[in-house]
């Protein structure tokens, strides 16, 4: 298929294998996404720059960060960020910003 839903560290992600950036998902960052989670909580405001499809944003949202902002220059990547937010049924504040970091 062109798109799949996968699980990484207990979180779900939509991965666009054909039109996603590079491989569609940065699997090599799995340990890093897991590593940051204990440092995040409901008092944290998290900025994910070069967010791609939101791997770090989703990890931050899972830890209940009060606000997460994802920045990427690719509007399609930001669309995937929003899909991943909805896929995991988060309710904390999430914003995407199109821009070149």
Backbone torsions as a table, in degrees:
resi	resn	phi	psi	omega
1	UNK	NA	158.4	177.7
2	UNK	-74.0	-31.8	-178.7
3	UNK	-131.7	144.3	176.5
4	UNK	-135.8	163.3	169.2
5	UNK	-110.3	125.4	-179.8
6	UNK	-122.7	165.2	177.8
7	UNK	-116.8	137.1	179.3
8	UNK	-140.2	120.3	-179.2
9	UNK	52.3	39.1	176.8
10	UNK	80.5	6.2	-179.3
11	UNK	-117.6	150.7	-177.8
12	UNK	-99.9	144.0	179.1
13	UNK	-139.2	136.4	168.3
14	UNK	-82.7	127.9	-179.9
15	UNK	-120.0	123.9	176.4
16	UNK	-96.7	101.5	-174.8
17	UNK	-68.1	-34.6	-175.8
18	UNK	-86.2	-51.2	-173.3
19	UNK	-104.6	-0.9	178.2
20	UNK	-72.1	162.5	179.1
21	UNK	-64.7	136.1	179.4
22	UNK	51.9	-112.8	-178.7
23	UNK	-88.0	-2.0	-177.5
24	UNK	99.2	-24.2	178.5
25	UNK	-162.4	142.0	-176.7
26	UNK	-90.3	83.1	-178.3
27	UNK	-63.0	-28.8	-178.6
28	UNK	-68.1	-11.1	179.6
29	UNK	-97.1	8.0	-178.4
30	UNK	-54.4	-49.3	-179.3
31	UNK	-64.4	-36.2	179.0
32	UNK	-67.0	-40.4	177.8
33	UNK	-63.7	-37.4	177.5
34	UNK	-71.0	-39.8	-177.3
35	UNK	-59.9	-40.2	-174.9
36	UNK	-74.2	-23.0	-170.3
37	UNK	-57.5	-41.7	-179.9
38	UNK	-65.0	-17.2	-178.5
39	UNK	-89.5	-2.2	-175.4
40	UNK	-110.4	148.5	177.6
41	UNK	-158.5	-172.2	-175.2
42	UNK	-68.8	-9.2	176.1
43	UNK	-94.3	-4.0	-173.7
44	UNK	-88.2	137.2	167.3
45	UNK	-108.6	126.7	-169.3
46	UNK	-119.5	129.4	177.3
47	UNK	-111.5	121.5	179.7
48	UNK	-111.1	97.7	-178.6
49	UNK	-94.6	143.7	-170.1
50	UNK	60.1	47.9	-168.0
51	UNK	-69.2	-21.4	-174.2
52	UNK	51.9	-127.1	-177.9
53	UNK	-89.3	9.7	170.3
54	UNK	93.1	28.1	-179.9
55	UNK	-55.7	-48.0	179.9
56	UNK	-74.5	-33.4	176.9
57	UNK	-61.3	-45.5	-179.0
58	UNK	-64.6	-40.6	177.1
59	UNK	-60.9	-41.7	179.2
60	UNK	-67.4	-41.4	178.4
61	UNK	-62.5	-36.5	-179.8
62	UNK	-64.0	-27.0	179.5
63	UNK	-89.7	6.8	173.7
64	UNK	80.0	20.7	178.4
65	UNK	-51.5	139.8	-176.3
66	UNK	-67.4	-27.5	177.4
67	UNK	-153.8	136.0	176.9
68	UNK	-128.7	131.9	177.3
69	UNK	-121.6	126.4	177.8
70	UNK	-107.8	128.2	-180.0
71	UNK	-118.9	129.4	174.5
72	UNK	-154.3	152.4	179.1
73	UNK	-84.7	-10.4	-178.0
74	UNK	-98.0	112.0	-178.8
75	UNK	-61.6	-31.3	179.0
76	UNK	-67.8	-38.8	176.9
77	UNK	-61.0	-40.8	179.0
78	UNK	-67.0	-32.8	174.8
79	UNK	-62.4	-42.2	176.8
80	UNK	-65.1	-35.6	175.1
81	UNK	-56.9	-48.4	-179.6
82	UNK	-64.4	-39.1	177.0
83	UNK	-61.7	-40.4	-179.9
84	UNK	-69.6	-34.1	173.9
85	UNK	-59.8	-49.3	-179.3
86	UNK	-68.9	-38.2	-179.6
87	UNK	-58.6	-37.0	-179.2
88	UNK	-90.6	1.5	175.9
89	UNK	57.4	40.6	177.2
90	UNK	-74.1	153.9	176.2
91	UNK	-123.5	-9.6	179.1
92	UNK	-69.4	161.6	-173.9
93	UNK	-67.8	126.2	-178.9
94	UNK	-135.3	135.6	-178.7
95	UNK	-136.9	141.2	174.0
96	UNK	-112.9	142.0	-179.4
97	UNK	-130.7	122.2	175.5
98	UNK	-83.3	121.2	-179.7
99	UNK	-175.1	159.5	179.4
100	UNK	-97.8	110.0	-178.4
101	UNK	-66.2	NA	NA
